[in-house]
């Protein structure tokens, strides 16, 4: 079995940014849903109908997450890992390192 490659700090930083962007999406959705439930307790349609501004902000958050996730995938170390056949081990190590970095 191929050995995982040593992780680069910039790759960990990119993965951390991707995780942060993903979390921001969930937080924003929960915040908007809670506010809309409070504003429209008896109107299910109004609770589920986001404003153009809310939708635009959600779109911006998704774009940020997509950009960071693509940057992770395009990192030269992951390309090297794919070429050397150790992509899975490197990817697992990256996810663990990023989780640890975010938790710290």
N, C-alpha and C positions, 0 to 999 in steps of 0.2 A: 504494500500500500504506500503511495507517495506521501512524503512528509509535508505538513503545512508550512507555507512560507512565513517568514517573520513579517509581522504587520508594520506598516509605516504609520507614523503618527498622523499624517495628513489624511490617510484613509480612515483612521478611527474618527478623526474630526468630521470628515464628510458623513460617515455613518451616524455619528451623534447628531449632526444637523438634520439628517433625514428622519431620525427618530423624533427629534424635537418638532419638526414640521408635521409629522404624522400625528403627534400628540396635540398640536395646535388645532388640527382639523376637528378632532373629537371634542376638544374643549369648546371650540366655537359652536359646533352643532348643539352640544348640550346646553350652552348658554342661551342660544337663540330659542331652542325649544322650551326651556324653562321660562324665559321672558314671555314668549308667545302664549304659553299656558296661563301665565299670570294675567296677561292683558286680555285674553279671550277665553275665560273659563267655561263658557257655555256655547262656544262656536268652534266646532271641530274644523271646519273649513278654514276659518281665519287663523287658527293655530297652526295649520299645516301649509299655509300660503305665505311664503317668505317674500319680503320686499325685494325690489331690484338691488338695493344696496347690500342687503344681507346675502343675496345670491352672488353678487359680484365679489364680496369679501370671501365667501366660501370658494369661489372659483380661483381667487388669488392664492388662497392657502393651498388648494390642490396643485396649482402651478408650481408653487414653491416646493412642495413635497415631490412632485414629479421631477423637477430640476435636480434636487438633491439626490434622489434615488438614481437618476440617470448618471449623475457624476460619480456615485459610488460604483456603479456597474462599469463605467468607462475608465476607472482608475487603472493605471498600468500594472499594478500588482495583481489585480484580479484577472487581467488579461494574461499575465504570465502564469498565474495559477491554472487558468483554463488550458493553456498550451502545455503545461507540464503535468496535467492530469491530477492536480491536487486542489481543484477548485472547491470541492465540498468541504474539505478540512479547513482551507483558508477562510471560506465564508463562515463556517461555524465559529472559528476563532475570532473573526471580525465581529460577529454579532455579540459574542460573549464580552469582548473587550469594550465594545461600544456601550453595552448595558452597564458594565462596571464603571465606565467613565461617566455615564449619565447619573448613575446612583451616587457617585462620589461627591 
